[in-house]
Amino acid sequence: MTKAEAFIPCSPRAELLHSCGLTDLTGLARVGFRGSDSAAYLEERGYRLPALPNQALRQDDGGWVARLSASEYLLLGSVADQGARVAAEEAAWVQDARRNYLLPRQDSHAWLQLSGEHCSAVMAKLCGVDLRAQAFPHGAVAQTSAARINVIVVNVGRDELPALQLLLDRASLAYFQEALLDAMDEFDGGWIGADQLVI
């Protein structure tokens, strides 16, 4: 039995949210858009966009928009609406004359959240980028390597609740969960439910 299998998500434990908790958000909707007209398209749809690449902005519904390059955006659904708004965006998209191309991410990217005061220390064991709040502030995005796979890291935390969202190749999810859980052992970390993120 692997460590990921041994740590099957159990009943939510709120104390882990503030200490060292891992949540699987892979079931929530996420989608990308790329092209020179994507910014205008998303703004028309009511999204607030980061000013620069490698930044993310929280939306009013609790979802996030991460800007991955000059013309590529990643929409991350809200836990509060179970990703419904972002799922609707993907379903409503139709290619027209604009240079705005849909990048489906549901099947390509898994999505985890690492929460609590120890989350940057956990990631320090797996990733060479300094993800401490003073170096990697709220809304920062890193496209990097962790545990030898490509990972997008988004700092969605607040002063009172640090949190990093991690997007990675879906085929590597079991392996990456195992690596994270092993790194979390030192801090008595464990699984928490997505409902605990709505606080």
N, C-alpha and C positions, 0 to 999 in steps of 0.2 A: 504494500500500500504506500503510495506516495504521500508526501506532506500535504500537497494540495487536496488529495482525497481525504486525508485524515481531518483536515480543517473544513469540513462541510459547513456551509453557512448555517448558523443556528439562530435561536431566538435573539433579537437585538439586545446588545448590552451597551447602554448609553455611555458607560464610563470609558469604553474603548474609543468612542468617537473623539474624546478629548486627550487620549493617551496614545494609542497606536491601533487604529482600526482599518480594515480593508473591506471595501464594498465593490461588488461586481455590478457595473452599470451597462454591461454589454447588451442587455435587453432594451435599453432606451434608444430612441432614434438619434442618428447623427448623419450629416450629409455635407458634402463639399460643393463649392461653386468656384469656377476659375474662368477668367477672361477679363479683358479690359473694360467690359460693361458690367461686370459682376457687382461692383460696389454700388453703382446706380440702381441696379435691379434689387439688391437687398435693401437698400435704403427706401425704395418705393414700397417694399414689403413691410416696412416698419422696424427694421433692424438698425441698431446703432453700431457703427463699425470702428475698430481700432484705427488710430491715425497712422501707425507704422507696422511693418511686419514684426512677427514674434511678440505681439501683444494680443491680449484678449479683453473683451468687455462683457460684463454681466448684463443680461437683458432684464427688463422689468418682470418677466415671468419666471426668472430664476435660471434660465438657460444661458449659454455663453456663445459668443462669436469669437473665434480665434483667427487672426490674420497670419497665414503661413508664409506669404510672399507678397510682392507688390500687387498681385492680382488673384490670389487664392485665399479663400475663406473656408473655415470649417465651422459648421453650426452644430452645437451640442445641446440636445434636448434637456428640458427641465424635469427634475424629479417630481416637482409639484403637479405637473400635468401629464406625467409618465411619457414625456417626449411627443405629445400629440401635435404641438405646433410645428415642430421640425418634420415630423412624418408627413404632415399636410403639405409642407413646402416641397418636399420631394415628389409627392403625388401630383401636385399642381403644376410642376415645371413642364414647359413645352419649349422646344428649340424654335427660335424665331430668328430674325435678322441680326439680333444683338450677339455680340461676342461674349456669351455667358453660357458656360458649359457645366452640366451637372456631373458631379463626381460622387457616385454612390459609395458610402462608407460602411453600410450596415454589415455587409458580408466580409469586407476586407479588414476592418479594424475592431479589435476588442477594446473595452473601455473599463478601467478600474479607477477607484478613488482611494487614496491613502490619506487618512485623517489623523490628526492629533499632534501633540507637541513633539513627538519623536519622528515625524514623517521625513524630515530632511536628513536625520541621522540614519534612518533605514536606507534611504536612497544613496547616501554617501558610500555605502558598502557595494553598490551596484553600478554607480554612475560617476564619471569624472567631473561632471559639472557641479559647481557649488550651488545647491538649491536652498541654502539657508535664506531666511526672509530678507536679511540685509543685502544679499547679493542677487536675490531672485524674488522681487517684490510681487505683491498682489497684481494679478493680470499679466505677469510675464509668461512667455512661451519659450520653451527650448525644444529644438529638434535635435536629438542626440542619440547616444547609444547607452543602454543600461542592460546589464547581464548579457552583453554581446548581441543584443538585437536593437533595431531602430525603434525609438520611442518618442512620442510627442508628449511633453510635460507642460501642464498648464497650472499655474498657481491660482487656485480659486478660493484660497483661505482668507480668513480675517484674523485680526490680532488675537481675538479670543478663541479662534478655532482654525489652526493651520490645516490646510488640505491641498493636496496635489492630485490632479486628474491625469491619468496615464492612458495614452492610446497607442496600440501596438498591433502588429500582425496577428490576426485572429488565429491563425494556425499555431502560433507560439503561446497561446494563452495559458495552457496547462503548465508549460515549462516556466513561464514568467511568474505565474502564481506561486509555484514551488520556490523559486528564487526569492520572491518577496517574503513569503511566509518564513523562510529560513532566516532572512535578515531581520525579521520582526521578532524572532524568538527572544532575543536579548531584552526586549521591552515588553514581554508578555502580551504581544499583540494577537489579534484574532479577527475573525469575520464579524461584520455588523450589517444589518439590513439597510436597504436604501431608504426605508421609511424613517430611519434615524437621522438622515441627512436633512430632513425638512424640519428645522427647529427654529 
